[in-house]
Amino acid sequence: MTTSAPPAAETSAPVTTKAKKRPGDVAFSGTALGAGIVILAVLAAVTFFLIAQSIPALTADPEGTQFLNGTPFLQYVWPFVFGTIWASFMALLVAAPLSIGVALFISHYAPRRLASIIGYVVDLLAAIPSVVYGLWGALVFSRILQPFYVELNERGGWIVVFSGQPSPTGRTILTASLVLAVMILPIMTAICREVFLQTPKLHEEAALALGATRWEMIRMSVFPFGRGGMVSAAMLALGRALGETMAVTMVLSATGVVSFQVLTSSNPTPIPANIALNFGEAYGTGTNVLIATGLILFIVTFAVNAIARWIVNRRAEFSGAN
């Protein structure tokens, strides 16, 4: 009895079907790609302009050059770099804890109706022009702070930052930094609020189920998840503070010195304020000198953002940044 072998299974090559691209998908992808290319092109154009316009100032003889007056360029720009970093650092030092606290109150403590009202008010602060902040800081806020500066100098004058003769007008680098802190508060608060609201509910509920208090739940679940977002918010706010011009120009009694004293009339001058104050009188190579200081500000801002991106990427596996 013979048995026939079963027929061999038919083998066929896998059929690959290519999805048909719809016109809407093509248009959207092309628009997104174009937008990214435009951003890179604008950044490259700004960089090329700053470098090209800065070369005459960097290669000119300091003798007889407007604003330099015999001073090498790096020695001329150093006080303005210090003033920019010092004012922005103090503004961020004040705004960061306030922003995180307000964002936590809105996202995890306040009733929904009250949270929405506070959120609208905070977002409204971002719509106020910087000129209004400058007028408020120069005409109102500085007068309110001046008696406080005198008292602070009498009681804490042994500390370097509070030493020296207090300004009789209150228009100091500390006042400018506090105005900057109010200006960057809405940006950082809005970003932190959205990051905190994205914390997985299962993480929060698990911490509470294990007996954690609300603060312990925030410390163990919300903060680790939102660490990358908080760093990004702080760096975005710092970028706003670094580039702010009008408010600082209107508040600050600028002298262009290097000093850590924050209550005196001799105040460091940030780069944007120096450009705004002197650009109307600039001519010839003096214009190139101011543009060269703008190039330094561009480099400082780029370095700050690069450091922030490195911090976010370094902590991405421990937070919600990934």
C-alpha positions in Angstrom: 0.0 0.0 0.0 1.5 3.2 -1.1 0.8 6.5 0.4 1.3 9.7 -1.4 3.2 12.5 0.2 1.1 15.5 1.2 1.4 18.4 -1.2 4.0 20.9 -0.3 2.7 24.0 1.3 2.6 26.8 -1.1 5.0 29.6 -0.2 4.3 33.1 -1.3 6.3 36.2 -0.8 4.7 38.6 1.7 2.7 41.2 0.1 3.6 44.8 1.1 0.9 47.3 0.7 2.0 50.9 0.5 -0.3 53.3 2.1 -1.7 55.9 -0.2 -0.7 59.4 0.8 -3.6 61.8 1.1 -3.2 65.4 0.0 -3.8 66.6 3.5 -0.9 64.5 4.9 1.4 65.7 2.2 0.5 69.3 2.7 0.9 69.0 6.5 4.3 67.2 6.3 5.5 69.7 3.8 4.4 72.7 5.9 6.0 71.3 9.0 9.3 70.6 7.1 9.2 74.1 5.6 8.6 75.7 9.0 11.6 73.9 10.4 13.8 75.0 7.5 12.6 78.6 7.9 13.6 78.6 11.6 17.1 77.3 10.8 17.4 79.8 7.9 16.4 82.7 10.1 18.8 81.6 12.8 21.6 81.3 10.3 20.8 84.7 8.8 20.8 86.4 12.2 24.1 84.7 13.1 25.7 85.7 9.8 24.5 89.3 10.2 25.8 89.6 13.8 29.2 88.2 12.9 29.6 90.3 9.7 28.6 93.5 11.4 30.8 92.7 14.5 34.0 92.2 12.5 34.7 96.0 12.1 34.3 96.5 15.8 36.6 93.6 16.7 39.3 94.6 14.2 39.1 98.4 14.7 41.7 100.4 16.6 40.2 101.1 20.1 41.7 104.5 20.0 39.2 107.0 18.7 36.4 104.3 18.2 33.1 105.4 19.6 32.2 103.8 22.9 35.6 102.0 23.2 37.7 105.1 23.7 40.9 103.2 23.8 39.5 100.3 25.7 39.8 96.8 24.1 36.4 95.4 23.1 36.4 92.5 25.6 37.2 94.8 28.4 34.4 97.2 27.3 31.8 94.4 27.0 32.6 92.5 30.2 30.7 94.9 32.6 27.6 94.5 30.4 27.9 90.7 30.3 28.2 90.7 34.1 25.1 93.0 34.4 23.1 90.8 32.1 23.9 87.6 34.0 23.6 89.2 37.4 20.2 90.8 36.8 18.8 87.7 35.1 20.1 85.4 37.9 18.4 87.4 40.6 15.2 87.6 38.7 15.2 83.8 38.2 16.1 83.3 41.9 13.0 85.2 42.9 10.6 83.9 40.2 11.4 80.2 40.2 10.1 79.3 43.7 7.1 81.6 43.2 6.2 80.0 39.9 6.5 76.5 41.1 4.4 77.3 44.2 1.7 79.0 42.2 1.7 76.1 39.6 1.4 73.5 42.4 -1.5 75.5 44.0 -3.3 75.7 40.8 -2.8 72.0 39.8 -3.1 70.2 43.1 -4.5 72.4 45.9 -6.9 75.0 44.7 -10.6 74.2 43.9 -11.2 73.9 40.2 -13.1 77.2 39.9 -10.5 79.1 41.9 -7.7 77.5 40.0 -9.2 78.6 36.7 -9.5 82.2 37.9 -5.9 82.3 39.1 -4.7 80.7 35.9 -6.4 83.4 33.9 -4.9 86.1 36.0 -1.4 84.7 35.7 -1.8 84.3 31.9 -3.0 87.9 31.8 0.3 89.1 33.3 2.1 87.8 30.2 0.0 90.1 27.9 1.1 93.3 29.7 3.7 95.2 27.5 7.2 95.5 28.9 6.9 99.4 28.7 4.1 99.2 31.2 6.2 97.1 33.6 9.0 99.6 33.1 6.8 102.6 34.0 5.4 100.8 37.0 8.8 99.8 38.2 10.3 103.3 37.7 7.5 105.4 39.1 5.7 103.2 41.6 7.6 100.0 42.6 11.0 101.8 43.2 9.4 104.3 45.5 7.7 101.6 47.5 11.0 99.6 47.8 13.3 102.6 48.7 12.4 102.6 52.5 12.8 98.9 52.6 16.3 99.2 51.0 17.3 101.7 53.7 16.2 99.3 56.4 17.8 96.3 54.7 21.1 98.3 54.5 21.0 99.2 58.1 20.3 95.7 59.3 22.2 93.6 56.7 24.9 96.0 55.5 27.5 93.6 56.7 26.5 91.4 53.7 28.3 92.4 50.5 25.2 92.5 48.3 23.4 94.8 50.8 26.4 97.1 51.6 27.1 100.6 50.3 24.9 103.8 50.3 21.3 103.0 49.3 19.9 104.7 46.3 17.6 107.7 47.2 15.4 106.8 44.2 15.2 103.0 44.6 16.0 102.5 41.0 18.7 99.9 41.4 19.7 96.6 39.9 17.6 94.8 42.5 14.4 96.7 41.5 15.1 95.9 37.9 15.5 92.2 38.8 12.3 92.2 40.7 10.5 93.7 37.8 12.0 91.0 35.5 10.9 88.4 38.0 7.3 89.6 37.7 7.6 89.6 33.9 8.9 86.0 33.7 6.6 84.7 36.4 3.6 83.9 34.0 5.8 82.0 31.5 7.3 79.7 34.0 4.1 79.3 35.9 2.1 78.3 32.8 4.7 75.7 31.7 5.1 74.2 35.2 1.3 74.0 35.6 0.9 72.1 32.4 3.7 69.7 33.3 2.3 69.0 36.8 -1.1 68.3 35.3 0.4 65.7 33.0 1.7 63.6 36.0 0.1 60.1 35.6 -2.9 59.8 38.0 -1.9 56.2 38.8 1.4 57.4 40.3 -0.4 60.0 42.4 -3.1 57.5 43.5 -0.5 54.8 44.3 1.5 57.2 46.5 -1.7 58.3 48.4 -2.9 54.7 48.7 0.4 53.8 50.4 -0.2 56.4 53.1 1.7 59.4 51.7 0.5 62.8 52.5 -0.3 65.2 49.6 3.1 66.9 50.0 4.9 63.5 50.1 2.9 62.5 47.0 4.0 65.7 45.2 7.6 65.2 46.3 7.8 61.6 45.2 5.6 61.6 42.1 5.0 65.1 40.7 8.4 66.6 41.1 10.4 63.6 39.6 8.0 63.5 36.6 8.1 67.3 36.0 11.8 67.9 36.7 12.7 68.2 33.0 9.7 70.5 32.4 10.6 72.7 35.3 14.2 73.1 34.0 12.9 73.9 30.5 10.5 76.5 32.0 13.3 78.1 34.0 15.6 78.3 31.0 12.8 79.8 28.8 12.1 82.4 31.5 15.8 83.1 31.8 16.0 83.7 28.1 13.2 86.2 28.4 15.1 88.0 31.3 18.4 88.0 29.3 16.9 89.7 26.3 14.5 92.2 28.1 15.3 95.8 27.1 12.6 98.4 27.8 11.7 97.5 31.4 15.3 97.4 32.5 16.2 100.6 30.6 13.4 102.5 32.2 14.0 101.2 35.8 17.7 101.1 36.0 20.1 103.9 36.8 22.7 102.5 34.5 26.4 103.2 35.2 28.2 100.2 33.6 30.2 99.0 36.6 31.0 95.6 37.9 29.5 95.4 41.4 27.6 92.8 43.5 26.0 95.6 45.5 22.3 95.7 44.7 21.1 98.7 46.7 23.4 101.5 45.5 23.0 104.0 42.6 26.1 102.5 40.8 24.5 99.6 39.0 25.7 97.1 36.4 24.1 97.6 33.0 22.7 94.6 31.0 23.6 94.4 27.4 20.1 95.0 26.0 19.8 98.2 28.1 23.2 99.4 26.9 22.2 98.9 23.3 18.8 100.7 23.8 20.4 103.6 25.6 23.2 104.2 23.1 22.0 103.0 19.7 20.3 106.4 18.9 23.7 108.2 19.2 25.8 105.5 17.5 27.5 106.2 14.2 30.1 104.5 12.1 32.1 101.9 13.9 30.2 102.7 17.1 27.2 101.0 15.6 29.3 97.9 15.0 30.5 98.0 18.6 26.9 97.8 19.8 26.1 95.0 17.3 29.1 93.2 18.6 27.7 93.4 22.1 24.5 91.9 20.7 26.6 89.0 19.3 27.9 88.4 22.8 24.4 88.3 24.2 23.4 85.9 21.4 26.3 83.6 22.4 25.3 83.8 26.1 21.7 83.0 25.3 22.7 80.1 23.1 25.0 78.7 25.8 22.2 78.9 28.4 19.8 77.1 26.2 22.4 74.4 25.3 23.1 73.8 29.0 19.3 73.5 29.7 18.9 71.0 26.9 21.8 69.0 28.2 20.2 69.0 31.7 16.8 67.9 30.3 18.3 65.1 28.2 20.4 63.9 31.2 17.4 63.6 33.4 14.9 62.4 30.8 14.9 58.8 31.9 13.9 59.9 35.4 11.1 62.3 34.5 8.3 62.9 32.1 10.6 64.7 29.6 10.8 61.6 27.4 
